[in-house]
Amino acid sequence: MSSKQGKKCRKLKAIKSPFRQFPDQRLPLSEYYDPDPATPDKTYGTRGAFIDGFQFFS
């Protein structure tokens, strides 16, 4: 493997996954989570990809 390829591999391995548990300020899981996918008006997912510092505007 060339040093250029090795450098690219190291960069890729260093990237952290953008998926993490929902931040409470975006979606309080205590209110919306249920492990049963058939439960209406609830989510059974606990992870998502988020952009830090992004604000919703009304």
Gaussian input, Z-matrix of N, CA and C with variables (Angstrom, degrees):
# hf/3-21g

backbone

0 1
 N
 C     1     B1
 C     2     B2     1     A1
 N     3     B3     2     A2     1     D1
 C     4     B4     3     A3     2     D2
 C     5     B5     4     A4     3     D3
 N     6     B6     5     A5     4     D4
 C     7     B7     6     A6     5     D5
 C     8     B8     7     A7     6     D6
 N     9     B9     8     A8     7     D7
 C    10    B10     9     A9     8     D8
 C    11    B11    10    A10     9     D9
 N    12    B12    11    A11    10    D10
 C    13    B13    12    A12    11    D11
 C    14    B14    13    A13    12    D12
 N    15    B15    14    A14    13    D13
 C    16    B16    15    A15    14    D14
 C    17    B17    16    A16    15    D15
 N    18    B18    17    A17    16    D16
 C    19    B19    18    A18    17    D17
 C    20    B20    19    A19    18    D18
 N    21    B21    20    A20    19    D19
 C    22    B22    21    A21    20    D20
 C    23    B23    22    A22    21    D21
 N    24    B24    23    A23    22    D22
 C    25    B25    24    A24    23    D23
 C    26    B26    25    A25    24    D24
 N    27    B27    26    A26    25    D25
 C    28    B28    27    A27    26    D26
 C    29    B29    28    A28    27    D27
 N    30    B30    29    A29    28    D28
 C    31    B31    30    A30    29    D29
 C    32    B32    31    A31    30    D30
 N    33    B33    32    A32    31    D31
 C    34    B34    33    A33    32    D32
 C    35    B35    34    A34    33    D33
 N    36    B36    35    A35    34    D34
 C    37    B37    36    A36    35    D35
 C    38    B38    37    A37    36    D36
 N    39    B39    38    A38    37    D37
 C    40    B40    39    A39    38    D38
 C    41    B41    40    A40    39    D39
 N    42    B42    41    A41    40    D40
 C    43    B43    42    A42    41    D41
 C    44    B44    43    A43    42    D42
 N    45    B45    44    A44    43    D43
 C    46    B46    45    A45    44    D44
 C    47    B47    46    A46    45    D45
 N    48    B48    47    A47    46    D46
 C    49    B49    48    A48    47    D47
 C    50    B50    49    A49    48    D48
 N    51    B51    50    A50    49    D49
 C    52    B52    51    A51    50    D50
 C    53    B53    52    A52    51    D51
 N    54    B54    53    A53    52    D52
 C    55    B55    54    A54    53    D53
 C    56    B56    55    A55    54    D54
 N    57    B57    56    A56    55    D55
 C    58    B58    57    A57    56    D56
 C    59    B59    58    A58    57    D57
 N    60    B60    59    A59    58    D58
 C    61    B61    60    A60    59    D59
 C    62    B62    61    A61    60    D60
 N    63    B63    62    A62    61    D61
 C    64    B64    63    A63    62    D62
 C    65    B65    64    A64    63    D63
 N    66    B66    65    A65    64    D64
 C    67    B67    66    A66    65    D65
 C    68    B68    67    A67    66    D66
 N    69    B69    68    A68    67    D67
 C    70    B70    69    A69    68    D68
 C    71    B71    70    A70    69    D69
 N    72    B72    71    A71    70    D70
 C    73    B73    72    A72    71    D71
 C    74    B74    73    A73    72    D72
 N    75    B75    74    A74    73    D73
 C    76    B76    75    A75    74    D74
 C    77    B77    76    A76    75    D75
 N    78    B78    77    A77    76    D76
 C    79    B79    78    A78    77    D77
 C    80    B80    79    A79    78    D78
 N    81    B81    80    A80    79    D79
 C    82    B82    81    A81    80    D80
 C    83    B83    82    A82    81    D81
 N    84    B84    83    A83    82    D82
 C    85    B85    84    A84    83    D83
 C    86    B86    85    A85    84    D84
 N    87    B87    86    A86    85    D85
 C    88    B88    87    A87    86    D86
 C    89    B89    88    A88    87    D87
 N    90    B90    89    A89    88    D88
 C    91    B91    90    A90    89    D89
 C    92    B92    91    A91    90    D90
 N    93    B93    92    A92    91    D91
 C    94    B94    93    A93    92    D92
 C    95    B95    94    A94    93    D93
 N    96    B96    95    A95    94    D94
 C    97    B97    96    A96    95    D95
 C    98    B98    97    A97    96    D96
 N    99    B99    98    A98    97    D97
 C   100   B100    99    A99    98    D98
 C   101   B101   100   A100    99    D99
 N   102   B102   101   A101   100   D100
 C   103   B103   102   A102   101   D101
 C   104   B104   103   A103   102   D102
 N   105   B105   104   A104   103   D103
 C   106   B106   105   A105   104   D104
 C   107   B107   106   A106   105   D105
 N   108   B108   107   A107   106   D106
 C   109   B109   108   A108   107   D107
 C   110   B110   109   A109   108   D108
 N   111   B111   110   A110   109   D109
 C   112   B112   111   A111   110   D110
 C   113   B113   112   A112   111   D111
 N   114   B114   113   A113   112   D112
 C   115   B115   114   A114   113   D113
 C   116   B116   115   A115   114   D114
 N   117   B117   116   A116   115   D115
 C   118   B118   117   A117   116   D116
 C   119   B119   118   A118   117   D117
 N   120   B120   119   A119   118   D118
 C   121   B121   120   A120   119   D119
 C   122   B122   121   A121   120   D120
 N   123   B123   122   A122   121   D121
 C   124   B124   123   A123   122   D122
 C   125   B125   124   A124   123   D123
 N   126   B126   125   A125   124   D124
 C   127   B127   126   A126   125   D125
 C   128   B128   127   A127   126   D126
 N   129   B129   128   A128   127   D127
 C   130   B130   129   A129   128   D128
 C   131   B131   130   A130   129   D129
 N   132   B132   131   A131   130   D130
 C   133   B133   132   A132   131   D131
 C   134   B134   133   A133   132   D132
 N   135   B135   134   A134   133   D133
 C   136   B136   135   A135   134   D134
 C   137   B137   136   A136   135   D135
 N   138   B138   137   A137   136   D136
 C   139   B139   138   A138   137   D137
 C   140   B140   139   A139   138   D138
 N   141   B141   140   A140   139   D139
 C   142   B142   141   A141   140   D140
 C   143   B143   142   A142   141   D141
 N   144   B144   143   A143   142   D142
 C   145   B145   144   A144   143   D143
 C   146   B146   145   A145   144   D144
 N   147   B147   146   A146   145   D145
 C   148   B148   147   A147   146   D146
 C   149   B149   148   A148   147   D147
 N   150   B150   149   A149   148   D148
 C   151   B151   150   A150   149   D149
 C   152   B152   151   A151   150   D150
 N   153   B153   152   A152   151   D151
 C   154   B154   153   A153   152   D152
 C   155   B155   154   A154   153   D153
 N   156   B156   155   A155   154   D154
 C   157   B157   156   A156   155   D155
 C   158   B158   157   A157   156   D156
 N   159   B159   158   A158   157   D157
 C   160   B160   159   A159   158   D158
 C   161   B161   160   A160   159   D159
 N   162   B162   161   A161   160   D160
 C   163   B163   162   A162   161   D161
 C   164   B164   163   A163   162   D162
 N   165   B165   164   A164   163   D163
 C   166   B166   165   A165   164   D164
 C   167   B167   166   A166   165   D165
 N   168   B168   167   A167   166   D166
 C   169   B169   168   A168   167   D167
 C   170   B170   169   A169   168   D168
 N   171   B171   170   A170   169   D169
 C   172   B172   171   A171   170   D170
 C   173   B173   172   A172   171   D171

   B1=1.4566
   B2=1.5295
   B3=1.3280
   B4=1.4638
   B5=1.5249
   B6=1.3192
   B7=1.4698
   B8=1.5257
   B9=1.3293
   B10=1.4648
   B11=1.5359
   B12=1.3354
   B13=1.4626
   B14=1.5278
   B15=1.3248
   B16=1.4613
   B17=1.5118
   B18=1.3278
   B19=1.4681
   B20=1.5327
   B21=1.3401
   B22=1.4672
   B23=1.5266
   B24=1.3284
   B25=1.4746
   B26=1.5256
   B27=1.3214
   B28=1.4693
   B29=1.5260
   B30=1.3369
   B31=1.4699
   B32=1.5270
   B33=1.3270
   B34=1.4630
   B35=1.5231
   B36=1.3205
   B37=1.4590
   B38=1.5219
   B39=1.3413
   B40=1.4582
   B41=1.5337
   B42=1.3250
   B43=1.4705
   B44=1.5225
   B45=1.3141
   B46=1.4598
   B47=1.5162
   B48=1.2925
   B49=1.4529
   B50=1.5285
   B51=1.3278
   B52=1.4660
   B53=1.5320
   B54=1.3188
   B55=1.4615
   B56=1.5169
   B57=1.3269
   B58=1.4625
   B59=1.5269
   B60=1.3168
   B61=1.4676
   B62=1.5222
   B63=1.3318
   B64=1.4644
   B65=1.5218
   B66=1.3341
   B67=1.4676
   B68=1.5313
   B69=1.3205
   B70=1.4729
   B71=1.5199
   B72=1.3288
   B73=1.4599
   B74=1.5349
   B75=1.3405
   B76=1.4643
   B77=1.5214
   B78=1.3275
   B79=1.4594
   B80=1.5169
   B81=1.3322
   B82=1.4663
   B83=1.5372
   B84=1.3279
   B85=1.4657
   B86=1.5187
   B87=1.3219
   B88=1.4672
   B89=1.5339
   B90=1.3212
   B91=1.4652
   B92=1.5244
   B93=1.3357
   B94=1.4577
   B95=1.5218
   B96=1.3112
   B97=1.4591
   B98=1.5260
   B99=1.3284
   B100=1.4573
   B101=1.5219
   B102=1.3246
   B103=1.4584
   B104=1.5370
   B105=1.3320
   B106=1.4614
   B107=1.5336
   B108=1.3405
   B109=1.4684
   B110=1.5247
   B111=1.3119
   B112=1.4660
   B113=1.5314
   B114=1.3093
   B115=1.4645
   B116=1.5284
   B117=1.3345
   B118=1.4720
   B119=1.5365
   B120=1.3156
   B121=1.4694
   B122=1.5222
   B123=1.3155
   B124=1.4611
   B125=1.5288
   B126=1.3135
   B127=1.4571
   B128=1.5204
   B129=1.3159
   B130=1.4623
   B131=1.5237
   B132=1.3343
   B133=1.4644
   B134=1.5164
   B135=1.3104
   B136=1.4685
   B137=1.5188
   B138=1.3463
   B139=1.4577
   B140=1.5242
   B141=1.3218
   B142=1.4526
   B143=1.5137
   B144=1.3229
   B145=1.4700
   B146=1.5268
   B147=1.3209
   B148=1.4652
   B149=1.5160
   B150=1.3189
   B151=1.4614
   B152=1.5174
   B153=1.3228
   B154=1.4619
   B155=1.5216
   B156=1.3216
   B157=1.4546
   B158=1.5202
   B159=1.3276
   B160=1.4608
   B161=1.5165
   B162=1.3213
   B163=1.4594
   B164=1.5182
   B165=1.3293
   B166=1.4619
   B167=1.5160
   B168=1.3087
   B169=1.4653
   B170=1.5160
   B171=1.3220
   B172=1.4718
   B173=1.4926
   A1=107.40
   A2=115.62
   A3=118.80
   A4=109.66
   A5=115.10
   A6=118.26
   A7=110.89
   A8=116.49
   A9=120.77
   A10=109.83
   A11=116.14
   A12=119.97
   A13=110.85
   A14=116.62
   A15=120.43
   A16=111.82
   A17=116.25
   A18=121.09
   A19=109.96
   A20=116.36
   A21=120.37
   A22=110.73
   A23=116.66
   A24=120.67
   A25=110.97
   A26=116.74
   A27=120.29
   A28=110.71
   A29=116.96
   A30=120.25
   A31=110.53
   A32=116.54
   A33=119.94
   A34=111.65
   A35=117.40
   A36=121.08
   A37=111.88
   A38=117.27
   A39=121.25
   A40=112.58
   A41=116.72
   A42=120.09
   A43=108.81
   A44=115.43
   A45=120.49
   A46=108.84
   A47=115.73
   A48=121.12
   A49=110.01
   A50=117.65
   A51=119.54
   A52=111.81
   A53=117.13
   A54=120.72
   A55=110.47
   A56=114.65
   A57=120.82
   A58=108.35
   A59=116.00
   A60=119.90
   A61=109.43
   A62=115.43
   A63=120.55
   A64=110.64
   A65=118.62
   A66=119.84
   A67=109.31
   A68=117.16
   A69=120.87
   A70=112.68
   A71=118.38
   A72=119.37
   A73=112.18
   A74=117.56
   A75=120.80
   A76=111.50
   A77=115.93
   A78=120.59
   A79=108.66
   A80=117.48
   A81=119.38
   A82=110.11
   A83=115.27
   A84=119.75
   A85=112.30
   A86=117.23
   A87=119.30
   A88=111.30
   A89=117.03
   A90=120.85
   A91=113.24
   A92=117.36
   A93=119.65
   A94=115.83
   A95=119.29
   A96=121.22
   A97=112.12
   A98=114.95
   A99=122.04
   A100=106.18
   A101=118.89
   A102=120.33
   A103=114.25
   A104=116.84
   A105=120.61
   A106=109.12
   A107=118.12
   A108=120.44
   A109=113.93
   A110=118.20
   A111=120.83
   A112=112.79
   A113=118.23
   A114=120.80
   A115=109.04
   A116=117.10
   A117=119.28
   A118=112.68
   A119=115.18
   A120=123.47
   A121=113.74
   A122=117.74
   A123=122.27
   A124=108.28
   A125=116.06
   A126=121.15
   A127=109.40
   A128=116.35
   A129=119.42
   A130=110.13
   A131=116.78
   A132=121.57
   A133=110.42
   A134=115.99
   A135=119.89
   A136=111.91
   A137=117.25
   A138=120.13
   A139=109.84
   A140=115.81
   A141=122.18
   A142=109.46
   A143=116.50
   A144=121.81
   A145=107.27
   A146=116.67
   A147=121.03
   A148=110.68
   A149=115.37
   A150=121.90
   A151=106.40
   A152=116.95
   A153=120.72
   A154=110.39
   A155=115.87
   A156=120.99
   A157=114.54
   A158=118.06
   A159=120.86
   A160=109.29
   A161=116.65
   A162=121.56
   A163=109.90
   A164=117.28
   A165=121.18
   A166=108.11
   A167=116.18
   A168=120.68
   A169=108.88
   A170=116.82
   A171=121.07
   A172=109.85
   D1=132.81
   D2=178.87
   D3=-72.98
   D4=162.41
   D5=-179.63
   D6=-65.08
   D7=-28.86
   D8=178.48
   D9=-67.08
   D10=-43.41
   D11=178.46
   D12=-67.11
   D13=-39.95
   D14=178.44
   D15=-62.11
   D16=-39.01
   D17=179.07
   D18=-64.46
   D19=-42.55
   D20=178.90
   D21=-63.53
   D22=-42.19
   D23=178.90
   D24=-61.51
   D25=-43.27
   D26=179.85
   D27=-64.03
   D28=-39.13
   D29=178.29
   D30=-64.13
   D31=-43.48
   D32=-179.89
   D33=-64.45
   D34=-40.56
   D35=179.45
   D36=-67.30
   D37=-27.40
   D38=-177.62
   D39=-79.71
   D40=-16.84
   D41=-178.88
   D42=-69.68
   D43=128.93
   D44=178.10
   D45=-86.15
   D46=150.29
   D47=178.67
   D48=-64.73
   D49=135.72
   D50=177.76
   D51=-75.43
   D52=-9.00
   D53=-177.70
   D54=-87.41
   D55=130.58
   D56=179.46
   D57=-153.56
   D58=173.89
   D59=179.41
   D60=-63.75
   D61=145.99
   D62=179.72
   D63=-56.67
   D64=128.77
   D65=173.78
   D66=-67.38
   D67=140.54
   D68=-178.49
   D69=-58.02
   D70=-32.70
   D71=-179.27
   D72=-71.96
   D73=-17.50
   D74=176.62
   D75=-92.75
   D76=-45.65
   D77=-178.33
   D78=-154.18
   D79=99.93
   D80=179.08
   D81=-67.14
   D82=106.75
   D83=-176.69
   D84=-60.68
   D85=-28.25
   D86=179.44
   D87=-60.25
   D88=-24.95
   D89=-179.65
   D90=-96.94
   D91=-28.32
   D92=-169.96
   D93=-117.10
   D94=-6.31
   D95=-175.47
   D96=-93.95
   D97=136.47
   D98=169.42
   D99=-147.47
   D100=129.05
   D101=-176.46
   D102=-66.80
   D103=-14.58
   D104=179.39
   D105=-87.43
   D106=113.67
   D107=-179.10
   D108=-62.36
   D109=-17.55
   D110=-178.88
   D111=-85.03
   D112=-7.23
   D113=-179.98
   D114=-69.98
   D115=123.58
   D116=-178.70
   D117=-69.53
   D118=146.81
   D119=175.08
   D120=62.50
   D121=24.44
   D122=178.09
   D123=-131.43
   D124=161.67
   D125=173.99
   D126=-109.70
   D127=144.39
   D128=174.90
   D129=-103.64
   D130=-0.16
   D131=175.78
   D132=-90.51
   D133=147.55
   D134=179.71
   D135=-123.37
   D136=-1.54
   D137=-175.87
   D138=-129.22
   D139=151.89
   D140=177.11
   D141=-158.62
   D142=175.93
   D143=176.38
   D144=-106.30
   D145=131.99
   D146=-173.29
   D147=-132.39
   D148=150.11
   D149=174.76
   D150=-101.29
   D151=113.71
   D152=179.23
   D153=-64.54
   D154=140.63
   D155=177.19
   D156=84.93
   D157=-3.47
   D158=179.36
   D159=-79.37
   D160=133.41
   D161=179.30
   D162=-117.89
   D163=141.24
   D164=174.57
   D165=-85.11
   D166=140.94
   D167=178.43
   D168=-115.31
   D169=139.88
   D170=178.91
   D171=-102.03

